[in-house]
Amino acid sequence: MDDEVELRRLRERVYGAGGAPATPAMLERLAELEDRSRPPLGDIDRLAPADPTTAPPEPDRVDDPERLDEPERSYEDVDAAAPASRPVLRGVLTAVGAVALLGVGFAVGSAATASMPGDPAATADPAAAMYPELTFPQTIEDAISADVLRDSAIDSGSTRFIGTVNDFDIFLAQPADGIGRCIVTFTAIDDRPWSAGCASGTQEGAAVFGIDDRLTVAIGDPDDSEIEGIPIRLSESVTAYVAR
């Protein structure tokens, strides 16, 4: 089977909310094929910078007939070469005390309704330039209701949908003060808030967030040997780790 065809099929199975459960062997094969498809590290400087005025292209979506009555949400899979590894700031994350929430970050009630903010422009904050995903204008798919984020100290205008893994929709965001990085998750099946956490400050290194006992999400580039699970790159800044 052609590598591109196999890679596409594995992505549909792993990332698609309606896909069948993937085996550890499939996840390892997916990680291997994605590593092959990324450009060499030396090619990074030759890539054209992202245009902050242009919305990202719509990714291929996997239709799930069981969710036709729900608002459509597509997963996003952006391959990018990873920069050199940096140490994981576990001490910083422990200090902020809001990293692994495991479903208690929000009161689970009615499903959240995404609403487009008044200003569609991306957050005009120098810190946003650290994360290319935040330089694009926020779309309806990216938006989370400000009411849902009211007690989280997260800027509702900064949320960006990154992808779906293990039946969780994953969003990258920033704190309301613009200093730090956050991860927000919803359950993909019923679109309910699950968790929200932030690593505050401007420290270098990766920020690691425990979503549940099988899924960990990192912003930045931690040493893979320090995090259990099979790494799956979701975007230029975000990597998911799925338990073996």
C-alpha positions as CSV (number, residue, x, y, z in Angstrom):
1,M,0.0,0.0,0.0
2,D,1.3,3.5,-0.9
3,D,2.5,5.4,2.2
4,E,0.3,8.4,1.5
5,V,-2.8,6.2,1.2
6,E,-1.9,4.3,4.4
7,L,-1.2,7.6,6.2
8,R,-4.6,9.1,5.2
9,R,-6.5,6.0,6.3
10,L,-4.7,5.9,9.6
11,R,-5.4,9.6,10.3
12,E,-9.1,9.1,9.5
13,R,-9.2,6.1,11.9
14,V,-7.3,7.8,14.8
15,Y,-8.4,11.4,14.5
16,G,-12.0,10.9,13.2
17,A,-14.5,11.1,16.1
18,G,-16.6,8.3,14.5
19,G,-13.7,6.0,13.6
20,A,-13.1,2.6,15.0
21,P,-10.7,2.3,18.0
22,A,-7.1,2.2,16.9
23,T,-4.6,-0.4,18.1
24,P,-1.2,0.5,19.6
25,A,0.4,-0.9,16.5
26,M,-1.7,1.5,14.3
27,L,-0.8,4.5,16.4
28,E,2.9,3.6,16.2
29,R,2.6,3.2,12.4
30,L,0.8,6.6,12.2
31,A,3.6,8.3,14.2
32,E,6.2,6.7,11.9
33,L,4.5,7.8,8.7
34,E,3.9,11.3,10.0
35,D,7.6,11.6,10.9
36,R,8.5,10.6,7.4
37,S,6.2,13.2,5.8
38,R,7.7,16.1,7.7
39,P,10.3,18.2,6.0
40,P,13.9,18.0,7.4
41,L,14.8,20.5,10.1
42,G,17.0,22.4,7.7
43,D,14.0,23.3,5.6
44,I,12.2,25.2,8.3
45,D,13.9,28.5,7.6
46,R,12.9,28.3,3.9
47,L,9.2,28.0,4.6
48,A,7.2,31.1,3.8
49,P,5.8,32.8,7.0
50,A,2.1,32.4,7.6
51,D,-0.1,35.3,6.5
52,P,-2.0,36.5,9.6
53,T,-4.8,38.0,7.4
54,T,-5.5,34.7,5.7
55,A,-7.7,32.0,7.3
56,P,-6.3,28.5,7.4
57,P,-7.6,26.1,4.8
58,E,-10.4,23.8,5.7
59,P,-9.0,20.3,6.5
60,D,-10.5,17.1,5.1
61,R,-13.3,16.0,7.3
62,V,-14.6,12.6,8.1
63,D,-18.4,12.5,8.1
64,D,-20.2,10.6,10.9
65,P,-23.8,9.8,10.1
66,E,-24.6,9.5,13.8
67,R,-23.8,13.2,14.4
68,L,-25.7,14.8,11.6
69,D,-27.8,16.8,14.0
70,E,-24.8,18.3,15.8
71,P,-22.8,21.4,14.6
72,E,-20.1,20.2,12.2
73,R,-16.6,20.3,13.6
74,S,-13.7,19.1,11.5
75,Y,-10.4,17.9,12.8
76,E,-7.2,19.7,11.8
77,D,-4.0,17.9,11.1
78,V,-1.0,20.1,10.4
79,D,2.4,18.5,10.0
80,A,5.4,20.6,10.9
81,A,9.0,19.9,11.7
82,A,9.6,20.0,15.4
83,P,12.4,22.2,16.7
84,A,15.0,21.0,19.1
85,S,13.6,19.5,22.3
86,R,13.4,21.6,25.4
87,P,13.0,20.5,29.0
88,V,9.5,20.0,30.3
89,L,8.5,22.6,32.9
90,R,6.8,20.3,35.3
91,G,7.6,22.5,38.2
92,V,6.0,25.5,36.6
93,L,2.8,23.5,35.8
94,T,2.6,22.1,39.3
95,A,2.8,25.7,40.7
96,V,-0.1,27.0,38.7
97,G,-2.2,24.1,39.9
98,A,-4.6,24.0,36.9
99,V,-3.0,21.6,34.5
100,A,-4.6,18.1,34.8
101,L,-8.3,18.8,35.5
102,L,-9.7,15.5,34.3
103,G,-13.1,16.8,33.7
104,V,-13.6,19.1,36.7
105,G,-12.6,22.3,35.0
106,F,-16.2,23.0,33.9
107,A,-19.5,22.2,35.4
108,V,-21.0,19.8,32.9
109,G,-24.4,21.0,31.9
110,S,-26.0,21.8,28.6
111,A,-23.8,21.5,25.6
112,A,-21.7,24.6,24.8
113,T,-22.8,26.7,21.8
114,A,-19.9,28.3,20.0
115,S,-20.5,31.9,19.2
116,M,-18.4,34.1,16.9
117,P,-16.7,37.0,18.8
118,G,-17.4,40.5,17.8
119,D,-13.8,41.0,16.5
120,P,-12.8,38.2,14.2
121,A,-9.1,39.2,14.1
122,A,-6.6,37.1,16.0
123,T,-5.4,38.2,19.4
124,A,-3.1,41.2,18.8
125,D,-0.6,40.1,21.4
126,P,3.2,39.7,20.9
127,A,3.0,36.4,22.8
128,A,0.6,35.0,20.2
129,A,3.5,35.0,17.7
130,M,5.1,32.2,19.7
131,Y,2.3,30.0,18.6
132,P,1.5,30.2,14.8
133,E,-2.0,28.8,15.4
134,L,-2.9,32.0,17.2
135,T,-1.9,34.3,14.4
136,F,-4.8,33.2,12.2
137,P,-8.2,34.9,12.6
138,Q,-10.6,33.0,14.9
139,T,-13.3,31.1,13.0
140,I,-16.7,29.8,14.2
141,E,-15.1,26.4,14.5
142,D,-12.5,27.9,16.9
143,A,-14.9,29.9,19.1
144,I,-16.1,28.8,22.5
145,S,-18.9,30.7,24.3
146,A,-17.5,33.3,26.8
147,D,-20.1,32.0,29.3
148,V,-18.4,28.6,29.3
149,L,-14.9,30.2,29.9
150,R,-16.2,32.7,32.4
151,D,-14.4,31.2,35.5
152,S,-11.4,29.8,33.7
153,A,-9.4,33.1,33.2
154,I,-9.0,32.2,29.6
155,D,-9.5,34.7,26.8
156,S,-12.4,33.5,24.7
157,G,-11.1,35.4,21.7
158,S,-7.9,33.3,21.7
159,T,-9.3,29.8,21.4
160,R,-8.2,27.8,18.3
161,F,-9.5,24.3,17.5
162,I,-6.5,22.0,17.0
163,G,-7.9,18.5,16.5
164,T,-9.8,15.5,17.8
165,V,-8.1,12.7,19.6
166,N,-9.6,9.8,21.7
167,D,-13.0,11.4,21.4
168,F,-11.8,14.8,22.8
169,D,-11.9,18.1,20.9
170,I,-8.7,20.0,21.7
171,F,-8.3,23.8,21.7
172,L,-5.2,26.0,22.1
173,A,-5.8,29.3,24.0
174,Q,-4.2,32.0,26.1
175,P,-5.0,33.4,29.5
176,A,-7.0,36.7,29.7
177,D,-3.8,38.6,30.5
178,G,-2.2,37.2,27.4
179,I,0.8,35.7,29.2
180,G,0.9,31.9,29.1
181,R,-0.7,29.1,27.2
182,C,-3.8,27.0,27.8
183,I,-5.5,23.8,26.7
184,V,-9.3,23.5,26.6
185,T,-11.1,20.2,25.9
186,F,-14.6,19.2,25.0
187,T,-16.1,15.7,24.6
188,A,-16.3,15.1,20.9
189,I,-19.4,12.9,21.0
190,D,-21.8,15.3,22.8
191,D,-19.7,18.6,22.6
192,R,-19.7,19.1,26.4
193,P,-16.9,21.0,28.3
194,W,-14.4,18.6,29.9
195,S,-11.4,20.5,31.1
196,A,-9.4,23.7,30.9
197,G,-5.9,24.5,32.2
198,C,-3.2,27.1,31.8
199,A,0.6,27.4,32.3
200,S,1.1,31.0,33.2
201,G,4.1,33.2,32.5
202,T,6.5,33.4,29.6
203,Q,8.9,30.6,30.5
204,E,10.5,28.5,27.8
205,G,9.9,24.8,27.5
206,A,6.9,22.6,27.0
207,A,3.6,22.8,28.9
208,V,2.1,19.4,29.6
209,F,-1.6,18.9,30.3
210,G,-3.2,15.6,31.5
211,I,-6.7,15.2,29.9
212,D,-7.6,11.8,31.2
213,D,-5.7,8.5,32.1
214,R,-5.1,7.8,28.4
215,L,-4.5,11.2,26.8
216,T,-1.9,13.9,27.5
217,V,-1.4,17.1,25.5
218,A,1.7,19.2,25.3
219,I,2.3,22.7,24.0
220,G,5.8,23.1,22.8
221,D,8.3,20.2,22.3
222,P,9.0,18.1,25.4
223,D,11.4,15.2,25.5
224,D,9.2,12.3,24.3
225,S,11.0,10.0,26.7
226,E,9.5,12.0,29.6
227,I,5.9,11.5,28.6
228,E,4.3,8.1,28.4
229,G,2.3,7.4,25.2
230,I,2.5,7.5,21.5
231,P,3.2,11.0,20.2
232,I,0.8,12.4,17.6
233,R,1.6,15.9,16.2
234,L,-1.7,17.8,15.9
235,S,-0.3,21.2,14.9
236,E,3.0,23.2,14.8
237,S,2.7,23.8,18.6
238,V,0.6,21.0,20.0
239,T,1.3,17.3,20.4
240,A,-1.0,14.6,21.8
241,Y,0.3,11.5,23.6
242,V,-2.0,8.4,23.6
243,A,-1.4,5.7,26.1
244,R,-0.1,2.4,24.6
